[in-house]
Amino acid sequence: MATVRFHLMSTLSPAEVMAVLTDFGPARPELWPTIDAEHFVVHERGENWAEVTEGTAAAWERARYDWDPAGNTVTITTLDSKLFGAGGGWVFRVTPEPAGSRVDVELTRTPRAFKGKLLAALLPLVGPSALRKSFAAPLRAA
């Protein structure tokens, strides 16, 4: 199991960051560079949860999103994935800052195939900078 932790600073308020993370409307693939329209499906949705498949042909994932607006936390649990096994996922914790928000991110991956094991080994080395870059535009990182 590989775990990566990093943070980024956003010019958005905590409520705006939460809205971006939990918006599963049709524009989601346009906003997030790691999601294409062909691999974006909202399976079910509740008030504070959603089950979605998102990603690309190279790396898609079906996951359950759960969020607590009062706690400014989004937890994403991997249900199925092209590269990684069930379990693991993401946790986003958003805290207010004078110029916006701090977003603490934790990614945990359980590799299941050779390619997933190779990626999991590389995650601690290249993950933080690559992931910060992929989140920069949607979360308006400072």
Backbone as CSV, one residue per row, in Angstrom:
resi,resn,N_x,N_y,N_z,CA_x,CA_y,CA_z,C_x,C_y,C_z
1,MET,0.849,-1.178,0.000,0.000,0.000,0.000,0.889,1.233,0.000
2,ALA,0.586,2.168,-0.867,1.340,3.421,-0.958,0.467,4.566,-0.466
3,THR,1.068,5.462,0.311,0.352,6.636,0.807,1.168,7.881,0.485
4,VAL,0.485,8.882,-0.014,1.103,10.169,-0.342,0.303,11.253,0.352
5,ARG,1.010,12.175,0.982,0.359,13.319,1.631,1.002,14.599,1.103
6,PHE,0.166,15.588,0.841,0.653,16.894,0.425,-0.449,17.907,0.678
7,HIS,-0.142,19.161,0.503,-1.167,20.196,0.629,-0.950,21.224,-0.470
8,LEU,-1.987,21.992,-0.699,-1.886,23.124,-1.608,-2.716,24.255,-1.047
9,MET,-2.375,25.436,-1.476,-3.108,26.626,-1.061,-4.015,27.033,-2.216
10,SER,-5.257,27.365,-1.897,-6.237,27.745,-2.905,-6.730,29.164,-2.635
11,THR,-7.039,29.856,-3.699,-7.633,31.191,-3.553,-9.134,31.098,-3.292
12,LEU,-9.697,29.890,-3.381,-11.124,29.679,-3.126,-11.394,29.574,-1.633
13,SER,-12.596,29.921,-1.221,-13.004,29.732,0.173,-13.204,28.235,0.418
14,PRO,-13.226,27.801,1.682,-13.495,26.382,1.940,-14.803,25.894,1.313
15,ALA,-15.861,26.701,1.369,-17.139,26.296,0.768,-16.999,26.127,-0.746
16,GLU,-16.227,27.011,-1.385,-16.027,26.898,-2.830,-15.197,25.664,-3.191
17,VAL,-14.174,25.361,-2.390,-13.378,24.146,-2.625,-14.268,22.918,-2.494
18,MET,-15.079,22.872,-1.440,-15.990,21.738,-1.254,-16.936,21.610,-2.440
19,ALA,-17.428,22.731,-2.950,-18.342,22.699,-4.098,-17.654,22.137,-5.340
20,VAL,-16.409,22.513,-5.576,-15.672,22.002,-6.737,-15.432,20.494,-6.598
21,LEU,-15.047,20.064,-5.409,-14.770,18.637,-5.189,-16.013,17.768,-5.324
22,THR,-17.179,18.327,-5.012,-18.403,17.515,-4.970,-19.406,17.875,-6.059
23,ASP,-18.971,18.568,-7.089,-19.848,18.893,-8.217,-19.717,17.783,-9.256
24,PHE,-20.773,17.015,-9.419,-20.767,15.896,-10.365,-21.635,16.189,-11.586
25,GLY,-21.730,17.464,-11.918,-22.487,17.876,-13.096,-21.739,17.543,-14.382
26,PRO,-22.378,17.797,-15.520,-21.795,17.428,-16.815,-20.506,18.167,-17.165
27,ALA,-20.198,19.270,-16.493,-18.966,20.015,-16.784,-17.744,19.461,-16.038
28,ARG,-17.939,18.465,-15.180,-16.806,17.927,-14.399,-15.620,17.515,-15.280
29,PRO,-15.829,16.780,-16.376,-14.673,16.404,-17.205,-13.936,17.603,-17.814
30,GLU,-14.628,18.698,-18.013,-13.976,19.898,-18.552,-13.108,20.579,-17.492
31,LEU,-13.517,20.473,-16.236,-12.818,21.140,-15.138,-11.587,20.358,-14.682
32,TRP,-11.700,19.032,-14.642,-10.627,18.189,-14.122,-9.839,17.568,-15.274
33,PRO,-8.538,17.814,-15.362,-7.737,17.307,-16.478,-7.561,15.789,-16.496
34,THR,-7.841,15.126,-15.385,-7.668,13.667,-15.325,-8.969,12.904,-15.548
35,ILE,-10.010,13.604,-16.035,-11.300,12.957,-16.305,-11.697,13.265,-17.735
36,ASP,-12.030,12.219,-18.492,-12.589,12.481,-19.820,-14.062,12.086,-19.824
37,ALA,-14.823,12.671,-20.726,-16.277,12.477,-20.759,-16.657,11.014,-20.951
38,GLU,-15.851,10.250,-21.683,-16.165,8.835,-21.936,-16.031,7.972,-20.684
39,HIS,-15.282,8.453,-19.706,-15.069,7.686,-18.471,-15.619,8.417,-17.251
40,PHE,-16.735,9.116,-17.447,-17.389,9.816,-16.346,-18.844,9.397,-16.295
41,VAL,-19.194,8.681,-15.222,-20.564,8.208,-15.028,-20.944,8.423,-13.564
42,VAL,-22.053,9.087,-13.326,-22.599,9.199,-11.971,-23.599,8.059,-11.826
43,HIS,-23.276,7.097,-10.968,-24.128,5.915,-10.789,-25.290,6.200,-9.846
44,GLU,-24.975,6.828,-8.713,-25.993,7.179,-7.714,-25.529,8.432,-6.998
45,ARG,-26.494,9.151,-6.429,-26.133,10.386,-5.733,-27.115,10.627,-4.598
46,GLY,-26.575,11.010,-3.449,-27.387,11.392,-2.298,-27.025,12.798,-1.871
47,GLU,-27.544,13.204,-0.729,-27.308,14.577,-0.261,-25.828,14.850,0.001
48,ASN,-25.142,13.920,0.644,-23.725,14.095,0.980,-22.862,12.927,0.507
49,TRP,-23.267,12.317,-0.587,-22.475,11.211,-1.136,-22.781,11.049,-2.617
50,ALA,-21.860,10.386,-3.308,-22.059,10.055,-4.719,-21.186,8.853,-5.051
51,GLU,-21.679,8.018,-5.947,-20.871,6.916,-6.463,-20.664,7.193,-7.944
52,VAL,-19.404,7.313,-8.345,-19.085,7.708,-9.713,-17.939,6.870,-10.265
53,THR,-17.902,6.777,-11.586,-16.735,6.268,-12.284,-16.151,7.467,-13.018
54,GLU,-14.846,7.658,-12.866,-14.192,8.775,-13.546,-12.739,8.432,-13.810
55,GLY,-12.169,9.116,-14.790,-10.779,8.899,-15.157,-10.625,8.943,-16.659
56,THR,-9.711,8.116,-17.151,-9.426,8.026,-18.580,-9.315,6.559,-18.952
57,ALA,-9.133,6.277,-20.227,-8.948,4.885,-20.654,-7.731,4.270,-19.977
58,ALA,-6.713,5.065,-19.733,-5.484,4.556,-19.119,-5.638,4.300,-17.619
59,ALA,-6.478,5.080,-16.951,-6.599,4.966,-15.496,-7.962,5.466,-15.035
60,TRP,-8.939,4.565,-14.950,-10.259,4.939,-14.459,-10.459,4.335,-13.077
61,GLU,-11.452,4.865,-12.364,-11.740,4.400,-11.015,-13.228,4.586,-10.723
62,ARG,-13.824,3.571,-10.120,-15.174,3.727,-9.579,-14.998,3.946,-8.088
63,ALA,-15.625,5.019,-7.593,-15.394,5.400,-6.203,-16.663,5.936,-5.560
64,ARG,-16.675,5.880,-4.250,-17.756,6.483,-3.474,-17.191,7.722,-2.785
65,TYR,-17.830,8.843,-3.044,-17.500,10.110,-2.399,-18.451,10.299,-1.220
66,ASP,-17.904,10.634,-0.070,-18.692,11.023,1.098,-18.128,12.344,1.590
67,TRP,-19.019,13.300,1.915,-18.510,14.581,2.380,-19.317,15.112,3.537
68,ASP,-18.617,15.889,4.341,-19.191,16.533,5.516,-18.962,18.030,5.354
69,PRO,-19.967,18.757,4.873,-19.791,20.197,4.663,-19.383,20.938,5.935
70,ALA,-19.910,20.510,7.079,-19.572,21.191,8.330,-18.113,20.953,8.715
71,GLY,-17.585,19.787,8.369,-16.201,19.466,8.704,-15.236,19.755,7.581
72,ASN,-15.762,20.220,6.429,-14.922,20.526,5.273,-14.012,19.359,4.886
73,THR,-14.598,18.148,4.850,-13.838,16.949,4.507,-14.566,16.169,3.423
74,VAL,-13.794,15.706,2.433,-14.306,14.814,1.397,-13.473,13.541,1.448
75,THR,-14.145,12.399,1.579,-13.472,11.099,1.584,-13.924,10.331,0.358
76,ILE,-12.967,9.831,-0.395,-13.245,9.083,-1.618,-12.689,7.681,-1.439
77,THR,-13.553,6.688,-1.502,-13.136,5.294,-1.328,-13.191,4.567,-2.658
78,THR,-12.078,3.978,-3.051,-12.005,3.240,-4.307,-12.806,1.947,-4.191
79,LEU,-13.746,1.748,-5.121,-14.542,0.519,-5.185,-13.978,-0.443,-6.228
80,ASP,-13.502,0.116,-7.337,-12.911,-0.664,-8.427,-12.020,0.283,-9.213
81,SER,-11.008,-0.269,-9.870,-10.072,0.573,-10.600,-9.344,-0.263,-11.639
82,LYS,-8.906,0.379,-12.683,-8.128,-0.309,-13.708,-6.754,-0.708,-13.169
83,LEU,-6.186,0.121,-12.295,-4.822,-0.106,-11.831,-4.700,-0.541,-10.381
84,PHE,-5.682,-0.169,-9.553,-5.552,-0.408,-8.126,-6.736,-1.203,-7.600
85,GLY,-6.537,-1.866,-6.476,-7.594,-2.661,-5.877,-8.564,-1.809,-5.081
86,ALA,-9.626,-2.451,-4.641,-10.622,-1.775,-3.810,-9.986,-1.366,-2.492
87,GLY,-10.604,-0.387,-1.850,-10.039,0.180,-0.633,-9.142,1.342,-1.017
88,GLY,-8.517,1.908,-0.076,-7.698,3.074,-0.397,-8.561,4.191,-0.938
89,GLY,-7.934,5.218,-1.444,-8.659,6.346,-2.001,-8.041,7.660,-1.574
90,TRP,-8.869,8.661,-1.431,-8.435,10.030,-1.167,-9.153,10.590,0.054
91,VAL,-8.482,11.495,0.760,-9.123,12.304,1.790,-8.664,13.742,1.554
92,PHE,-9.635,14.652,1.424,-9.379,16.076,1.264,-9.893,16.779,2.517
93,ARG,-9.027,17.523,3.197,-9.424,18.318,4.357,-9.159,19.789,4.022
94,VAL,-10.180,20.597,4.156,-10.090,21.996,3.755,-10.184,22.877,4.992
95,THR,-9.207,23.773,5.153,-9.229,24.702,6.282,-9.104,26.131,5.762
96,PRO,-9.792,27.059,6.430,-9.736,28.453,5.982,-8.357,29.060,6.211
97,GLU,-7.972,29.918,5.305,-6.739,30.704,5.384,-7.114,32.146,5.037
98,PRO,-6.307,33.112,5.424,-6.650,34.510,5.125,-6.907,34.789,3.637
99,ALA,-6.152,34.136,2.755,-6.303,34.401,1.315,-7.074,33.297,0.592
100,GLY,-7.805,32.445,1.336,-8.551,31.363,0.695,-8.631,30.135,1.573
101,SER,-7.965,29.051,1.131,-8.044,27.777,1.853,-6.741,27.000,1.736
102,ARG,-6.513,26.188,2.724,-5.461,25.174,2.659,-6.182,23.855,2.420
103,VAL,-5.706,23.087,1.442,-6.297,21.789,1.129,-5.243,20.726,1.398
104,ASP,-5.475,19.927,2.456,-4.590,18.809,2.769,-5.139,17.570,2.080
105,VAL,-4.268,16.874,1.368,-4.680,15.721,0.572,-3.901,14.495,1.014
106,GLU,-4.614,13.389,1.175,-3.974,12.101,1.446,-4.490,11.105,0.421
107,LEU,-3.580,10.450,-0.265,-3.911,9.439,-1.267,-3.327,8.114,-0.821
108,THR,-4.169,7.087,-0.781,-3.723,5.740,-0.441,-4.103,4.818,-1.587
109,ARG,-3.148,4.042,-2.051,-3.379,3.124,-3.166,-2.981,1.711,-2.782
110,THR,-3.833,0.758,-3.167,-3.565,-0.656,-2.994,-3.399,-1.257,-4.378
111,PRO,-2.160,-1.496,-4.811,-1.954,-2.006,-6.172,-2.427,-3.445,-6.303
112,ARG,-2.933,-3.770,-7.508,-3.378,-5.144,-7.724,-2.672,-5.806,-8.906
113,ALA,-2.216,-5.050,-9.864,-1.532,-5.612,-11.022,-0.113,-5.041,-11.074
114,PHE,0.712,-5.586,-11.952,2.098,-5.141,-12.041,2.201,-3.642,-12.276
115,LYS,1.416,-3.132,-13.220,1.459,-1.702,-13.533,1.064,-0.870,-12.314
116,GLY,0.060,-1.321,-11.578,-0.365,-0.627,-10.367,0.716,-0.653,-9.296
117,LYS,1.418,-1.785,-9.171,2.499,-1.889,-8.189,3.644,-0.941,-8.547
118,LEU,3.937,-0.847,-9.835,4.984,0.067,-10.285,4.592,1.518,-9.999
119,LEU,3.367,1.884,-10.317,2.887,3.250,-10.051,2.864,3.547,-8.550
120,ALA,2.443,2.570,-7.754,2.396,2.766,-6.304,3.798,3.012,-5.746
121,ALA,4.801,2.338,-6.303,6.179,2.542,-5.854,6.672,3.939,-6.216
122,LEU,6.208,4.478,-7.341,6.639,5.812,-7.786,5.861,6.951,-7.122
123,LEU,4.676,6.654,-6.601,3.821,7.707,-6.033,4.519,8.597,-4.997
124,PRO,5.214,8.024,-4.021,5.853,8.902,-3.035,6.897,9.838,-3.642
125,LEU,7.488,9.440,-4.758,8.535,10.252,-5.391,7.975,11.358,-6.273
126,VAL,7.019,11.022,-7.135,6.513,11.988,-8.114,5.082,12.428,-7.847
127,GLY,4.405,11.724,-6.973,2.996,12.005,-6.712,2.679,13.414,-6.269
128,PRO,3.327,13.916,-5.207,2.934,15.245,-4.716,3.010,16.342,-5.779
129,SER,4.100,16.432,-6.513,4.207,17.519,-7.494,3.249,17.312,-8.662
130,ALA,3.111,16.090,-9.152,2.195,15.824,-10.269,0.747,16.051,-9.859
131,LEU,0.381,15.617,-8.668,-1.001,15.785,-8.212,-1.315,17.250,-7.924
132,ARG,-0.370,17.963,-7.311,-0.574,19.401,-7.090,-0.870,20.098,-8.414
133,LYS,-0.124,19.723,-9.446,-0.296,20.322,-10.771,-1.684,20.014,-11.336
134,SER,-2.165,18.767,-11.162,-3.468,18.398,-11.716,-4.623,19.055,-10.963
135,PHE,-4.403,19.424,-9.692,-5.432,20.091,-8.891,-5.374,21.610,-9.006
136,ALA,-4.293,22.138,-9.564,-4.070,23.587,-9.573,-5.202,24.360,-10.214
137,ALA,-5.618,24.002,-11.415,-6.668,24.759,-12.099,-8.043,24.588,-11.439
138,PRO,-8.510,23.341,-11.208,-9.857,23.214,-10.624,-9.979,23.872,-9.253
139,LEU,-8.922,23.771,-8.440,-8.988,24.335,-7.085,-8.362,25.717,-7.012
140,ARG,-7.974,26.259,-8.164,-7.350,27.576,-8.244,-6.258,27.719,-7.202
141,ALA,-5.273,26.832,-7.329,-4.151,26.835,-6.381,-3.343,28.111,-6.521
142,ALA,-2.941,28.618,-5.385,-2.152,29.871,-5.364,-0.697,29.577,-5.633
